Amino acid sequence: MTTSLPKRRLIPRWRRTASTLDLAEASFSARGEPRAFSLDENQLARSIAEWRDAPTVGHLGDVLAFSVDPKLRDDIAVVAREALQRQASVTAAQRALIATILDEHDTPTPAPDTFEICNPATRREMAALRRTLRINPADPLALLDVAQFQLSAGNPKLAERSLRSALSLSPNSRIVIRTLARFYVHARRGDEAHALVRKHARTPADPWLMAAEIALAGIAKSAPHFAAKGQRFIHEKSARYADLSELAGAIGGIELSSGNVRKARELFRIALRCPNDNVIAQAVTDQSLLAIDLNQPEQRKVALSASEAQTLLAWEALNTDQAELHALAWHSEEPFSSRPLQFITTLYAIQKKYPQGINLAHRGLIADPRDATLLANLAYLLASSDKLELAENCLRRPTRVASDYIDPVVLATSGLIAMKRGEYRAGDELYLEAIARFRARGSAKMESTCYAYYARSAFETAHTNRGAILTMALEAYEKAKSADAAVILRQLDQRVDPADQSESVRRLSQWIFDEKSNSLIQRHGVTKAGAPALIIKK
């Protein structure tokens, strides 16, 4: 799963506006102390009391103004229902807003296994956004959310129009700039994404935009323009750790790609002092290379609320149920993104939940018809469902869009199709060729995973040499312990465990207890492998 996903980069995330406003990304300012977006529950209570004493349109408007905060919606729904029951004075706009609030409040959340292409909750949310824009067409944040739904529904031109409108309304908004850049990445227009951020007047003084420029340079295959300045920004501590997090992670990614693991660890240490969900997910993804301890309070707190990180951690622990749960939440947060669906469709392929996987693959291809991984996953799911001709037709599409990356996967799925037809020799040749290509690429975990799929296919098709193939798969697993391979081999009644890195990880800080002074001090810095959490100084 994690081994079969395309390379992850620390590009900006495109979250819903309501969740973004509480983050450091929305509050950083080089001109003074940042203030996070928040609404006062006590002030809401006073506004409700004032409306009940004098139920005027103005007092009701004061109450309804708090509905932008999802945490306060329950209290506002009570007032909204009360206003209707009392036949209180309301304007047309207030009546429309009340209807939206009550509709959202009274409708249960769909179950996570509801896989409609556009479920009722999504339609209601989109309708609410349209009503918001009718009242205030110049709301750039509402336009960002509208664009996300438009892209998810397969309307990239409409999404781009909404995003460009948001940028024209708020040309210096960091959130808008980063969101439009993320759209360009999705549309495979990496050069435009990089140019947008690199040329913006705000970028030289903004660590969030510098981080985006550095990450996007890799996609555009250009040299990062702000890497050196970003280094100085970090060295001089020109902002809070929360605002330097993605910047340090982006530069750390460059060092990691260059083989400078020591420098990368130090930069990720800074990035993880006060990380966001994007940095945590990147650190989890690169954990096999970084080998750093992510179980400290600063990281654990963020990881618990980061669906992508939780998905990856659960999968590496071979907890497939939790991985599925978190992956569905991740998809809900970023419905336009292929990456969560790449994970879930691979998971369903492994779990043999073929109809659900096919449904979700089609959903992802609406938003991104050219995603090679989703196309390859769909072909495997169709082949596993004995829809061999459809699978073969599907295999021709990923080869056209990303042959270098996806060729071995296409070969392996072609091997499954051949074995299902009883053409075992052809199936062996195709699987072994795929394995050889992964080996030539240096992808040991993908080689291990491919061997596991090969063994499962052999058992499912009653291959006469299935015992020997399983032995080869177990040998490959011992050389490179892929979580994907482990789950498949367990299905074949093999007792395999996930890789254990607990003894080799490095800590990002240590506690020093001085017996003479009776003091306990936290010392920040990357330790040696296997260092203890506490040192007692005699």
C-alpha positions in Angstrom: 0.0 0.0 0.0 2.5 2.6 1.2 5.1 1.0 -1.1 2.8 1.1 -4.1 1.7 4.7 -3.7 3.5 7.2 -6.0 6.2 9.4 -4.3 4.8 11.8 -1.8 5.9 15.5 -1.8 5.3 18.2 0.8 3.0 20.2 -1.5 0.2 22.3 0.0 -2.8 20.5 1.2 -6.3 21.6 0.0 -8.5 21.3 3.0 -12.0 22.6 3.6 -11.9 26.2 4.6 -13.6 25.5 8.0 -10.7 23.2 9.0 -8.0 25.5 7.6 -8.9 28.6 9.5 -7.8 27.2 12.8 -4.3 26.2 11.6 -1.1 28.1 11.8 -1.1 28.3 8.0 -4.0 30.8 8.3 -2.7 32.8 11.2 1.0 33.5 10.4 1.8 37.2 10.0 5.3 38.7 9.7 4.0 42.0 11.1 3.0 40.9 14.5 1.6 38.2 16.8 -0.7 35.8 15.0 -4.3 35.3 16.1 -6.2 32.1 15.3 -9.7 32.3 14.0 -12.2 31.6 16.8 -15.7 32.5 17.9 -16.6 33.1 21.6 -19.2 30.6 22.9 -20.0 33.0 25.8 -20.8 35.8 23.3 -23.1 33.4 21.5 -24.9 32.6 24.7 -25.4 36.4 25.3 -26.7 36.9 21.8 -29.2 34.1 22.2 -30.4 35.5 25.5 -30.8 39.0 23.9 -32.8 37.5 21.0 -35.1 35.6 23.4 -35.7 38.9 25.4 -36.3 40.8 22.2 -36.8 38.5 19.1 -36.0 41.1 16.5 -34.5 40.5 13.1 -31.3 42.2 14.2 -30.8 40.0 17.3 -31.5 36.9 15.3 -28.9 38.0 12.8 -26.4 38.3 15.6 -27.1 34.7 16.6 -27.0 33.3 13.0 -23.7 35.0 12.4 -22.0 32.4 14.6 -23.1 29.6 12.3 -19.7 29.8 10.4 -18.2 27.9 13.3 -19.3 24.2 13.1 -18.7 23.7 16.8 -21.6 26.1 17.6 -24.1 24.7 15.1 -26.0 22.6 17.7 -26.8 25.7 19.8 -27.8 27.7 16.8 -30.0 24.9 15.5 -32.0 25.1 18.7 -32.6 28.9 18.2 -33.4 28.4 14.5 -36.1 25.8 15.3 -37.4 28.1 18.1 -37.6 31.0 15.7 -39.8 29.0 13.3 -42.0 27.7 16.0 -42.5 31.2 17.5 -43.1 32.7 14.0 -40.5 35.3 14.8 -39.5 38.0 12.4 -37.0 36.8 9.9 -35.6 38.1 6.5 -35.6 36.0 3.4 -31.8 35.5 3.7 -32.2 34.4 7.3 -35.0 32.0 6.5 -32.7 30.3 3.8 -29.9 30.1 6.3 -32.1 28.6 8.9 -33.4 26.0 6.5 -29.7 25.0 5.7 -28.7 24.8 9.3 -31.7 22.6 10.3 -31.2 20.4 7.2 -27.6 19.8 8.0 -28.3 19.3 11.8 -31.2 16.8 11.3 -29.6 14.7 8.6 -27.5 11.7 9.8 -24.0 11.4 8.5 -23.7 8.7 5.8 -22.1 5.4 6.8 -18.5 5.0 5.7 -19.4 2.2 3.4 -21.8 4.4 1.3 -20.0 4.7 -2.0 -22.3 6.8 -4.2 -20.4 9.0 -6.7 -22.0 12.0 -5.2 -23.8 11.2 -1.9 -26.6 13.3 -0.4 -24.4 15.0 2.2 -22.1 16.3 -0.6 -25.1 17.6 -2.6 -26.4 19.4 0.5 -23.1 21.0 1.3 -22.7 22.2 -2.3 -26.2 23.7 -2.2 -25.4 25.5 1.0 -22.2 27.0 -0.5 -24.2 28.2 -3.5 -26.6 29.9 -1.2 -23.7 31.5 0.6 -22.4 32.8 -2.7 -25.8 34.2 -3.7 -25.8 36.3 -0.5 -22.1 37.2 -0.9 -20.7 36.5 -4.3 -17.3 38.0 -3.3 -16.5 35.3 -0.6 -13.2 33.9 -1.7 -13.2 31.1 0.9 -16.6 29.8 -0.2 -15.2 29.8 -3.7 -12.3 27.5 -2.6 -14.8 25.0 -1.2 -17.0 25.2 -4.3 -14.0 24.5 -6.5 -13.1 21.4 -4.5 -16.6 20.0 -5.1 -16.5 21.0 -8.8 -13.1 19.2 -9.2 -14.4 16.1 -7.4 -17.4 16.0 -9.8 -15.1 16.0 -12.8 -15.4 19.7 -13.7 -11.9 21.0 -13.7 -12.6 24.1 -15.9 -15.3 25.2 -13.5 -13.0 24.6 -10.5 -10.2 26.6 -12.1 -12.7 29.5 -12.8 -13.8 29.5 -9.1 -10.2 29.5 -7.9 -9.1 32.3 -10.2 -12.1 34.3 -9.0 -11.0 33.7 -5.4 -7.5 34.9 -6.3 -8.8 38.0 -8.0 -10.9 38.8 -4.9 -8.0 38.1 -2.5 -4.8 38.3 -4.4 -2.5 38.2 -1.3 -4.3 35.4 0.5 -1.8 32.7 1.3 -4.6 30.1 1.5 -5.9 31.0 -2.0 -2.4 31.1 -3.5 -1.5 27.7 -2.1 -4.9 26.2 -3.1 -4.6 27.4 -6.7 -1.1 25.9 -6.8 -2.5 22.6 -5.5 -5.1 22.6 -8.3 -2.4 23.1 -10.9 -0.5 20.1 -9.5 -3.7 18.0 -9.8 -4.1 19.2 -13.4 -0.5 18.2 -14.1 0.5 21.8 -14.7 3.5 21.8 -12.3 5.2 24.6 -14.1 2.3 26.9 -13.6 2.0 25.9 -9.9 5.6 26.7 -9.3 5.6 29.9 -11.2 2.5 31.2 -9.4 4.2 30.8 -6.0 7.8 31.7 -7.0 6.8 35.0 -8.6 4.3 36.2 -6.0 5.4 39.3 -4.1 4.5 37.8 -0.8 6.6 34.7 -1.1 10.1 36.1 -0.1 8.7 37.0 3.4 6.3 34.1 4.0 7.7 30.7 5.2 4.5 28.9 4.1 4.8 30.1 0.5 8.6 29.5 0.5 7.8 25.9 1.6 5.3 25.6 -1.2 7.8 26.9 -3.8 10.5 24.5 -2.7 8.1 21.5 -2.9 6.6 22.6 -6.2 10.0 23.0 -7.8 10.5 19.3 -7.6 7.3 18.7 -9.5 8.2 21.4 -12.1 11.7 19.8 -12.3 13.2 23.2 -11.6 15.8 24.4 -9.0 14.1 25.7 -5.9 14.4 29.5 -5.8 13.9 30.0 -2.0 15.9 27.0 -0.5 18.8 29.2 0.6 16.6 31.9 2.0 14.5 29.3 3.7 17.6 27.9 5.4 18.4 31.4 6.7 14.8 31.8 7.8 15.1 28.6 9.8 18.6 29.3 11.2 17.6 32.8 12.4 14.2 31.5 13.8 12.4 34.2 11.9 9.0 32.7 12.8 7.4 30.3 15.3 8.2 26.6 14.9 4.6 26.1 13.8 5.2 28.5 10.8 8.6 27.0 10.0 7.3 23.4 10.0 6.6 22.9 6.3 9.6 25.0 5.3 12.0 22.8 7.3 10.2 19.7 6.0 10.5 20.8 2.4 14.2 21.6 2.6 14.6 18.3 4.6 13.0 16.5 1.6 15.7 18.0 -0.7 18.5 16.8 1.6 16.8 13.3 1.8 16.6 13.0 -2.0 20.3 14.0 -2.2 21.3 11.3 0.3 22.2 13.7 3.1 20.2 11.8 5.7 21.9 13.5 8.7 20.9 17.0 7.5 17.5 15.7 6.6 17.0 14.4 10.1 18.0 17.7 11.7 15.6 19.6 9.4 12.8 17.2 10.2 13.5 17.6 13.9 12.8 21.3 13.5 9.7 20.6 11.3 8.4 18.2 13.9 8.7 20.6 16.9 5.3 21.9 16.1 4.1 20.1 13.0 0.9 20.2 11.0 -0.8 17.1 9.4 1.0 17.6 6.2 4.5 17.3 7.8 3.4 14.4 10.0 2.2 12.5 7.0 5.5 13.2 5.1 7.6 12.1 8.1 5.6 8.8 8.4 6.0 8.3 4.7 9.8 8.8 4.9 10.2 6.9 8.2 12.1 4.0 6.7 14.8 6.5 5.6 14.7 9.0 8.4 14.4 6.4 11.2 13.3 8.9 13.8 11.0 8.5 16.7 7.5 9.9 16.0 6.0 8.8 19.3 6.7 12.0 21.2 3.8 14.2 22.5 4.3 17.0 19.8 3.9 14.5 17.0 1.5 12.1 18.6 -1.1 14.9 19.3 -1.1 16.0 15.6 -1.0 12.4 14.3 -4.1 11.5 16.2 -6.1 14.2 14.2 -4.3 13.6 10.9 -6.2 11.1 8.8 -3.4 10.4 6.3 -0.8 9.8 9.0 -3.2 7.6 10.9 -3.9 5.6 7.8 -0.2 5.0 7.1 0.6 4.2 10.8 -2.3 1.7 11.0 -1.3 0.0 7.8 2.3 -0.4 8.8 1.0 -2.0 12.0 -1.0 -4.4 9.8 -4.3 -3.0 11.3 -6.4 -3.2 8.2 -9.7 -2.2 9.8 -8.2 1.0 11.3 -6.4 1.8 8.1 -9.7 1.5 6.1 -11.5 3.8 8.6 -8.8 6.5 8.5 -8.5 6.2 4.8 -12.2 6.9 4.3 -11.9 9.9 6.5 -8.8 11.1 4.5 -10.9 10.7 1.3 -13.7 12.8 2.9 -11.2 15.6 3.7 -9.7 15.6 0.1 -12.4 14.2 -2.1 -10.7 15.5 -5.3 -7.4 13.8 -4.5 -6.4 10.5 -6.0 -4.0 9.6 -3.2 -6.5 8.4 -0.6 -8.4 6.5 -3.2 -5.2 4.9 -4.5 -4.7 3.6 -0.9 -8.3 2.4 -0.4 -8.6 0.7 -3.8 -5.3 -1.1 -3.1 -6.5 -2.1 0.4 -9.8 -3.5 -1.1 -7.8 -5.4 -3.7 -5.8 -7.0 -0.9 -8.9 -7.6 1.2 -10.8 -9.0 -1.8 -13.5 -6.4 -1.6 -13.6 -6.1 -5.3 -17.0 -4.4 -6.0 -16.3 -1.7 -3.4 -12.8 -1.2 -4.9 -14.2 -0.9 -8.4 -16.8 1.6 -7.3 -14.2 3.8 -5.6 -11.7 3.6 -8.5 -14.4 4.9 -10.8 -15.1 7.7 -8.4 -11.5 8.7 -8.4 -11.2 8.6 -12.1 -14.1 11.1 -12.4 -11.8 13.7 -10.7 -8.6 12.6 -12.4 -9.2 10.4 -15.5 -5.4 10.1 -16.1 -4.4 8.8 -12.8 -2.2 5.8 -13.7 -2.3 4.1 -10.2 -6.1 4.2 -10.1 -6.3 2.8 -13.6 -3.9 0.0 -12.7 -5.8 -0.7 -9.5 -9.1 -0.8 -11.4 -7.6 -3.3 -13.9 -6.5 -5.6 -11.0 -9.9 -5.4 -9.3 -11.7 -6.2 -12.6 -9.3 -9.1 -13.3 -9.8 -10.4 -9.8 -13.6 -10.2 -10.4 -13.1 -12.4 -13.5 -13.9 -9.5 -15.8 -10.9 -10.3 -17.9 -11.7 -8.4 -21.1 -12.6 -5.3 -19.2 -9.3 -5.6 -17.2 -7.3 -5.9 -20.4 -8.9 -2.8 -21.9 -8.2 -0.9 -18.7 -4.5 -2.0 -18.7 -3.9 -0.2 -22.0 -4.8 3.2 -20.4 -2.2 3.4 -17.6 0.6 2.3 -20.0 -0.2 5.3 -22.1 -0.2 7.8 -19.3 2.7 6.7 -17.1 4.6 3.8 -18.6 7.9 4.2 -16.7 6.3 4.1 -13.3 3.4 1.7 -14.0 4.9 -0.9 -16.4 5.8 -3.5 -13.8 2.3 -3.3 -12.2 0.7 -3.8 -15.7 2.9 -6.8 -16.3 1.9 -8.3 -12.9 -1.8 -7.8 -13.5 -1.4 -9.3 -17.0 0.2 -12.3 -15.2 -2.9 -12.7 -13.1 -5.1 -12.6 -16.2 -3.0 -15.2 -17.9 -3.1 -17.5 -14.8 -6.9 -17.1 -14.5 -7.1 -18.4 -18.1 -5.0 -21.4 -17.2 -1.9 -20.0 -19.1 0.5 -20.6 -16.2 3.7 -20.4 -18.1 2.8 -17.0 -19.6 1.6 -15.9 -16.1 5.0 -17.0 -14.5 6.9 -15.1 -17.2 4.9 -11.9 -16.7 5.1 -11.9 -12.9 8.8 -12.7 -12.9 9.5 -9.9 -15.5 7.6 -7.5 -13.2 9.6 -8.6 -10.2 12.9 -8.2 -12.2 11.9 -4.6 -13.1 11.2 -3.7 -9.5 14.6 -5.3 -8.6 16.4 -3.3 -11.3 14.8 -0.1 -10.0 16.0 -0.9 -6.5 12.4 -1.2 -5.1 13.0 -4.1 -2.7 9.6 -3.6 -1.0 7.7 -3.5 -4.3 9.6 -6.7 -5.3 8.5 -8.3 -2.0 4.9 -7.1 -2.6 4.8 -8.4 -6.1 6.0 -11.8 -5.0 3.2 -11.9 -2.5 0.6 -11.1 -5.1 2.2 -13.8 -7.4 1.8 -16.4 -4.6 -1.8 -15.4 -3.9 -2.6 -15.6 -7.6 -0.9 -19.1 -7.8 -3.1 -20.4 -5.0 -6.3 -18.9 -6.3 -5.8 -20.4 -9.8 -4.5 -23.8 -8.5 -1.1 -23.3 -10.0 0.8 -26.6 -9.9 4.0 -24.8 -8.6 2.2 -22.7 -6.0 4.2 -24.1 -3.1 7.6 -23.1 -4.6 6.2 -19.7 -5.5 5.1 -19.1 -1.9 8.6 -20.1 -0.7 10.1 -17.4 -3.0 7.6 -14.9 -1.7 8.6 -15.6 1.9 12.3 -15.3 1.1 11.6 -12.0 -0.6 9.6 -10.8 2.4 12.5 -11.6 4.8 14.8 -9.4 2.7 12.3 -6.5 2.6 9.4 -6.5 5.0 6.6 -4.7 3.2 3.3 -4.3 5.1 1.5 -5.0 1.8 3.2 -8.3 1.4 2.7 -9.2 5.1 -1.1 -8.8 4.9 -1.3 -10.9 1.7 1.0 -13.7 3.1 -1.2 -13.8 6.3 -4.1 -14.6 4.0 -2.1 -17.6 2.9 -1.8 -18.8 6.5 1.8 -17.6 6.8 2.9 -16.2 10.2 4.7 -13.0 9.3 5.2 -9.9 11.4 5.7 -6.2 10.4 9.2 -4.8 10.4 10.4 -3.6 13.8 12.3 -0.3 13.8 12.0 0.4 17.5 15.6 -0.4 18.3 17.1 1.6 15.4 15.1 4.9 15.6 16.7 8.2 16.7 15.0 10.5 19.2 14.4 14.1 18.4 15.1 15.1 22.0 16.2 13.6 25.4 15.4 14.4 29.0 18.5 15.0 31.2 18.0 14.6 35.0 20.9 16.1 37.0 21.0 14.5 40.5 23.2 17.2 42.0 20.9 20.1 41.0 17.7 18.0 41.1 16.7 19.4 37.7 15.1 18.0 34.6 15.9 19.6 31.3 14.8 18.7 27.7 17.7 18.7 25.3 16.6 19.0 21.6 18.7 17.4 18.9 18.8 14.2 16.9 20.3 11.4 19.0 22.1 8.2 18.1 20.1 5.2 17.1 18.5 3.5 20.1 19.3 6.3 22.5 17.2 6.3 25.8 14.5 8.8 26.4 16.0 9.8 29.8 19.7 10.2 30.9 20.5 10.5 34.5 23.5 12.7 35.2 25.4 11.8 38.3 
